[in-house]
């Protein structure tokens, strides 16, 4: 765009009408907010889950704009064959994907003193799945000769350590495998962004935290609040704006970045 071109409005920049976005783990606590944001912005959302029925139910409950019909597909992001078949189905049923959110997460929550090699490797396998899906998305964009946006979900714990005293005596320490995973995902984002920018593919990372669900230990949550400049926890809807920024044309000059949505946690 040059200075003489007509400038898009803010509504146009954030509008995803006519585009399709895939969200892994879209039925989860934070994934559901991300999927809703994309749907509300006009996108056709492809929900993936290891359970086909759960994916279909989540897709059916998303808001619709201008008659969009959301899609549920079966995909296990820790299984390469499932990644291939699930992604192919997503393309076939959507007509082509423009946005990918690598959000699915699964693995051992054990602390450093309890986790096994198998558990640790299980956490790192999430990064492998993120990469394989991202590469499929990049290849799909190049084949279509269309720009694309890939967003990895990281964490504040990919940037800073957890406070031992926030967990001590209440729950196990924050998982070392999770910290290793999220730190790796953030740097993988930078690496892929540098290589794929020439293809018109943006790669960014969205790192939430702290966003404990209602299942979290209440006393631990109170401790976490005192570690945060805003003295409170994040709410899922507070990820919707940042997610839409990275997915849409509003973020067209943003790539290789890690956007922290943490209430100021990493500011000190």
C-alpha positions as CSV (number, residue, x, y, z in Angstrom):
1,X,0.0,0.0,0.0
2,X,1.3,3.5,-0.9
3,X,0.4,6.8,0.5
4,X,-1.9,7.4,-2.5
5,X,-4.0,4.3,-2.0
6,X,-7.3,4.5,-0.3
7,X,-6.9,3.6,3.3
8,X,-9.0,0.7,4.7
9,X,-11.3,1.5,7.7
10,X,-10.8,-0.1,11.0
11,X,-14.0,-2.1,10.4
12,X,-12.5,-3.4,7.1
13,X,-9.2,-4.3,8.8
14,X,-10.7,-6.5,11.4
15,X,-13.4,-8.0,9.2
16,X,-13.0,-11.7,8.4
17,X,-16.0,-12.1,6.2
18,X,-15.3,-14.6,3.4
19,X,-12.4,-16.2,5.2
20,X,-12.0,-19.5,6.9
21,X,-10.1,-20.1,10.1
22,X,-9.1,-23.3,11.8
23,X,-8.8,-23.5,15.6
24,X,-7.4,-26.6,17.2
25,X,-8.7,-27.3,20.7
26,X,-11.6,-24.8,20.1
27,X,-13.8,-26.5,22.7
28,X,-11.4,-25.7,25.5
29,X,-11.4,-22.9,28.1
30,X,-9.4,-20.4,26.0
31,X,-9.9,-21.9,22.6
32,X,-13.6,-21.4,22.7
33,X,-13.1,-17.6,23.2
34,X,-10.7,-17.5,20.2
35,X,-13.1,-19.4,18.0
36,X,-16.0,-17.1,19.0
37,X,-13.9,-14.0,18.2
38,X,-13.2,-15.3,14.7
39,X,-16.8,-16.3,14.1
40,X,-18.1,-12.9,15.4
41,X,-15.7,-11.2,12.9
42,X,-17.4,-13.1,10.0
43,X,-15.1,-16.0,9.5
44,X,-16.1,-19.6,8.8
45,X,-14.5,-21.4,11.7
46,X,-13.2,-25.0,11.4
47,X,-13.2,-26.5,14.9
48,X,-10.9,-29.5,15.4
49,X,-10.9,-32.1,18.2
50,X,-9.9,-35.6,18.7
51,X,-13.6,-36.3,19.2
52,X,-15.6,-35.7,16.0
53,X,-18.9,-35.3,17.9
54,X,-17.4,-32.8,20.2
55,X,-15.9,-30.8,17.3
56,X,-19.3,-30.8,15.5
57,X,-21.1,-29.7,18.7
58,X,-18.7,-26.8,19.3
59,X,-18.9,-25.6,15.7
60,X,-22.7,-25.7,15.9
61,X,-22.7,-23.5,19.0
62,X,-20.5,-20.7,17.5
63,X,-22.2,-17.4,16.6
64,X,-22.9,-16.9,12.9
65,X,-22.6,-13.7,10.7
66,X,-24.3,-13.5,7.3
67,X,-25.2,-17.1,7.3
68,X,-21.8,-18.6,7.9
69,X,-21.8,-22.4,8.6
70,X,-19.0,-23.5,10.9
71,X,-17.4,-26.9,10.6
72,X,-16.2,-29.6,13.0
73,X,-13.4,-32.0,12.0
74,X,-11.6,-34.8,13.8
75,X,-7.9,-34.1,14.3
76,X,-5.3,-35.3,16.9
77,X,-2.4,-32.9,16.7
78,X,-0.1,-35.4,18.3
79,X,-0.7,-37.9,15.5
80,X,0.8,-37.2,12.1
81,X,-1.7,-39.3,10.1
82,X,-4.6,-37.6,11.9
83,X,-3.0,-34.1,11.1
84,X,-2.9,-34.9,7.4
85,X,-6.4,-36.3,7.1
86,X,-8.0,-33.7,9.4
87,X,-6.3,-30.8,7.6
88,X,-7.3,-32.2,4.2
89,X,-10.9,-32.5,5.4
90,X,-10.8,-28.9,6.7
91,X,-9.7,-27.6,3.3
92,X,-12.3,-29.7,1.4
93,X,-15.2,-28.6,3.6
94,X,-14.2,-24.9,4.0
95,X,-13.1,-24.4,0.4
96,X,-9.7,-23.1,1.6
97,X,-8.2,-21.9,4.9
98,X,-6.8,-18.4,5.5
99,X,-6.0,-18.6,9.3
100,X,-4.7,-21.3,11.6
101,X,-4.7,-21.1,15.4
102,X,-2.5,-23.8,16.9
103,X,-4.2,-23.9,20.3
104,X,-4.7,-27.6,21.2
105,X,-2.7,-28.7,24.3
106,X,-2.3,-32.0,26.1
107,X,0.3,-33.7,28.2
108,X,1.6,-34.3,31.7
109,X,1.1,-31.6,34.3
110,X,3.7,-33.2,36.6
111,X,6.3,-31.0,38.3
112,X,10.1,-31.2,37.8
113,X,10.5,-33.7,40.6
114,X,7.8,-36.2,39.4
115,X,7.7,-36.0,35.6
116,X,8.9,-39.0,33.6
117,X,10.8,-38.9,30.3
118,X,7.6,-40.1,28.7
119,X,5.6,-37.3,30.2
120,X,8.2,-34.7,29.3
121,X,8.3,-35.9,25.7
122,X,4.5,-36.0,25.6
123,X,4.5,-32.2,26.3
124,X,7.1,-31.5,23.6
125,X,5.0,-33.5,21.1
126,X,2.6,-30.6,21.1
127,X,5.3,-28.5,19.4
128,X,5.8,-31.1,16.8
129,X,2.0,-31.0,16.0
130,X,2.1,-27.2,15.8
131,X,4.9,-27.3,13.4
132,X,3.4,-30.0,11.1
133,X,0.1,-28.1,11.0
134,X,1.8,-24.8,10.4
135,X,3.8,-26.3,7.5
136,X,0.6,-27.7,5.9
137,X,-0.9,-24.2,6.3
138,X,2.1,-22.5,4.6
139,X,2.1,-25.0,1.7
140,X,-1.7,-24.5,1.3
141,X,-1.3,-20.7,1.2
142,X,1.5,-21.0,-1.4
143,X,-0.5,-23.4,-3.5
144,X,-3.5,-21.0,-3.5
145,X,-1.3,-17.9,-4.0
146,X,-3.1,-16.3,-1.0
147,X,-1.7,-14.7,2.1
148,X,-2.3,-16.5,5.4
149,X,-1.9,-16.0,9.2
150,X,-0.7,-18.6,11.6
151,X,-1.0,-18.0,15.3
152,X,0.7,-20.3,17.9
153,X,-0.6,-20.2,21.4
154,X,2.2,-19.8,23.8
155,X,2.2,-18.7,27.4
156,X,3.8,-16.2,29.8
157,X,5.5,-19.3,31.1
158,X,7.4,-19.5,27.9
159,X,9.0,-16.2,28.8
160,X,9.4,-16.3,32.6
161,X,9.7,-18.9,35.3
162,X,6.8,-19.5,37.7
163,X,7.0,-18.4,41.4
164,X,7.6,-21.4,43.6
165,X,5.8,-19.8,46.5
166,X,2.6,-19.4,44.5
167,X,2.2,-23.2,44.4
168,X,4.0,-24.4,47.5
169,X,1.8,-26.4,49.9
170,X,-1.2,-26.2,47.7
171,X,-0.6,-27.8,44.3
172,X,2.3,-29.3,42.4
173,X,4.7,-26.8,40.9
174,X,4.0,-25.5,37.3
175,X,5.0,-28.3,34.9
176,X,8.6,-28.1,33.6
177,X,7.5,-29.8,30.4
178,X,4.9,-27.1,29.8
179,X,7.6,-24.4,30.3
180,X,9.9,-26.1,27.9
181,X,7.1,-26.5,25.3
182,X,5.9,-22.9,25.4
183,X,9.4,-21.5,25.3
184,X,10.1,-23.6,22.3
185,X,6.8,-22.6,20.6
186,X,7.7,-18.9,21.0
187,X,11.1,-19.3,19.3
188,X,9.7,-21.6,16.6
189,X,7.3,-18.8,15.8
190,X,10.2,-16.4,15.1
191,X,12.1,-19.0,13.0
192,X,9.1,-19.8,10.8
193,X,8.1,-16.2,10.4
194,X,11.5,-15.3,9.0
195,X,11.4,-18.2,6.5
196,X,7.8,-17.7,5.4
197,X,7.4,-14.0,5.2
198,X,8.4,-14.1,1.5
199,X,5.5,-16.5,0.9
200,X,3.0,-14.0,2.3
201,X,2.5,-16.1,5.5
202,X,2.6,-14.3,8.8
203,X,3.5,-16.4,11.9
204,X,2.9,-15.0,15.4
205,X,2.5,-16.2,18.9
206,X,-0.3,-15.3,21.4
207,X,0.8,-15.9,25.0
208,X,-1.8,-15.7,27.7
209,X,-1.4,-15.8,31.4
210,X,-2.6,-16.0,34.0
211,X,-6.0,-17.3,32.9
212,X,-6.9,-20.1,35.5
213,X,-10.2,-21.8,34.9
214,X,-12.8,-22.4,37.6
215,X,-11.2,-25.8,38.3
216,X,-8.0,-24.1,39.6
217,X,-7.2,-24.2,43.3
218,X,-8.8,-21.0,44.8
219,X,-6.0,-20.4,47.3
220,X,-3.4,-20.6,44.5
221,X,-5.4,-18.2,42.4
222,X,-5.3,-15.7,45.3
223,X,-1.6,-16.0,45.5
224,X,-1.2,-15.5,41.7
225,X,-3.3,-12.3,41.9
226,X,-0.7,-10.8,44.2
227,X,2.1,-11.5,41.7
228,X,0.3,-9.5,39.0
229,X,0.4,-5.7,38.6
230,X,-3.4,-5.7,37.8
231,X,-4.0,-7.9,40.9
232,X,-6.5,-10.1,39.1
233,X,-6.7,-13.0,36.7
234,X,-7.5,-12.8,33.0
235,X,-11.0,-13.7,31.6
236,X,-11.3,-15.7,28.4
237,X,-13.0,-12.9,26.4
238,X,-9.9,-10.7,27.0
239,X,-8.1,-12.8,24.4
240,X,-10.6,-12.1,21.7
241,X,-9.2,-8.7,20.7
242,X,-5.6,-9.8,20.6
243,X,-6.5,-12.9,18.6
244,X,-8.4,-11.0,16.1
245,X,-5.6,-8.5,15.7
246,X,-3.1,-11.3,14.7
247,X,-5.6,-13.1,12.5
248,X,-6.9,-10.2,10.5
249,X,-5.5,-7.5,8.1
250,X,-5.3,-5.3,11.2
251,X,-2.1,-7.1,11.9
252,X,-0.8,-7.3,8.3
253,X,2.6,-5.9,9.2
254,X,3.1,-8.0,12.3
255,X,5.0,-11.3,12.0
256,X,7.5,-13.2,14.2
257,X,6.1,-11.6,17.4
258,X,5.0,-12.9,20.7
259,X,2.0,-10.9,22.0
260,X,1.7,-11.3,25.8
261,X,-1.7,-10.9,27.3
262,X,-0.9,-11.2,30.9
263,X,-2.1,-8.3,32.9
264,X,1.4,-7.0,33.2
265,X,2.8,-10.2,34.7
266,X,6.0,-10.1,32.7
267,X,6.5,-6.4,33.1
268,X,8.3,-7.0,36.4
